[in-house]
Amino acid sequence: MTKKRVAIIGSGNIGTDLLVKFMSNENFIVHSFIGHNKDSKGLLFCNDHYPDVNTSVESIDFVKIKRN
């Protein structure tokens, strides 16, 4: 099965919960985790626990630029 690449937009509680669930599922690769506040708990958590995941505060524009 081909792994699906995902980007999560929203670094609040729901987005962070999705991040953890996707990261623990071998069928997905989290490409990006995106919020709007560089000091959000979710983005800080992602940077600490999943350093290979791209993080950004550039909203959907980041996904458009980094989609490859």
BELFEN-V161685 format. One record per residue. N is the residue number from 0. RES is the residue in one small letter. PHI is phi in whole degrees, -180 to 180 (NA if undefined). OMEGA is omega in whole degrees, 0 to 359 (none if undefined). NEAR is the number of other ideal C-beta (glycine too) atoms within 8 Angstrom. Layout:
n/res/phi/omega/near
N/RES/PHI/OMEGA/NEAR
N/RES/PHI/OMEGA/NEAR
//
This chain:
n/res/phi/omega/near
0/m/NA/178/3
1/t/-78/178/3
2/k/-72/178/8
3/k/-92/177/7
4/r/-90/181/8
5/v/-129/170/9
6/a/-122/180/10
7/i/-106/178/13
8/i/-106/182/8
9/g/122/185/8
10/s/-106/176/16
11/g/-79/183/9
12/n/-60/182/6
13/i/-67/178/7
14/g/-62/179/14
15/t/-67/176/13
16/d/-63/177/8
17/l/-62/178/9
18/l/-56/182/16
19/v/-63/181/8
20/k/-67/178/8
21/f/-65/182/11
22/m/-67/180/10
23/s/-92/181/5
24/n/-108/185/7
25/e/-71/180/4
26/n/-86/185/6
27/f/-129/170/11
28/i/-123/177/7
29/v/-84/181/14
30/h/-82/186/9
31/s/-147/175/13
32/f/-128/193/17
33/i/-124/175/16
34/g/-134/178/15
35/h/-125/180/6
36/n/-122/185/8
37/k/-62/180/6
38/d/-103/181/5
39/s/-66/180/11
40/k/-60/181/7
41/g/-65/179/14
42/l/-67/177/15
43/l/-64/177/9
44/f/-60/180/10
45/c/-60/180/14
46/n/-61/181/9
47/d/-75/188/6
48/h/-97/184/6
49/y/-134/186/10
50/p/-63/179/6
51/d/-82/179/3
52/v/-86/176/12
53/n/-67/173/8
54/t/-120/183/11
55/s/-158/171/11
56/v/-116/183/9
57/e/-93/177/7
58/s/58/185/9
59/i/-63/178/7
60/d/-59/179/7
61/f/-64/180/12
62/v/-66/180/11
63/k/-63/181/7
64/i/-76/189/7
65/k/-100/189/10
66/r/-68/180/5
67/n/-95/none/2
//
